[in-house]
Amino acid sequence: MLLDEDTGAELGVDIWDAVGPGKGRFKDRGGMVDPNCLLIDKRRVAEALWMWSDPGPGLLGLEADRRVAAALVQHPHGAVDEATVLYRIRQTNVLRTFMANGARF
């Protein structure tokens, strides 16, 4: 559930980014879930966890979460089809633009 950073008010469910393997805005790259929102067994996926602390070569170095998600999806995993994490977003977050424009991916 996306929340307003300042007030904590519910804005809506993220249907664009942190929606899982093969879904959302990053579908062509395997999909994505922000690693902050995952329950991870570090003993089973230790080889992927280093990526989380390496910003990588992407735009402003913000590719770490997408690279971790891509590595983790190669392992057995499950999914929950409902909003289970409260995620505060700034006024400038691109998801607010998607919400205002009714964007679907």
Residue pairs with C-beta under 8 A, 6 or more apart in sequence:
1 10
1 11
1 12
1 13
1 14
1 83
1 85
1 86
1 87
2 10
2 11
2 12
2 13
2 14
2 87
2 89
2 95
2 99
3 9
3 10
3 11
3 86
3 87
3 88
3 89
4 11
4 88
4 89
5 88
5 89
5 90
5 91
6 91
8 88
11 89
11 96
11 99
12 99
13 83
14 83
14 87
14 95
15 24
15 104
16 24
16 25
16 95
16 98
16 103
16 105
17 24
17 25
17 26
17 32
17 34
17 95
18 24
18 32
18 33
18 34
18 37
18 85
18 87
19 31
19 32
19 33
20 31
20 32
20 33
20 79
21 30
21 31
21 73
21 77
21 79
22 30
22 31
23 31
24 31
24 32
24 105
25 32
25 105
26 32
26 66
27 105
29 66
29 70
30 69
30 70
30 73
31 69
31 73
32 65
32 66
32 69
32 70
33 69
34 65
34 69
34 87
35 52
35 65
35 68
35 69
35 72
36 65
36 85
37 84
37 85
37 87
38 72
40 49
40 72
42 49
44 75
45 71
45 72
45 75
47 71
48 68
48 71
48 72
48 75
49 68
51 64
51 67
51 68
51 71
52 64
52 65
52 68
53 64
54 64
54 67
55 61
55 62
55 63
55 64
56 63
56 64
56 67
57 63
58 66
89 95
89 96
97 103
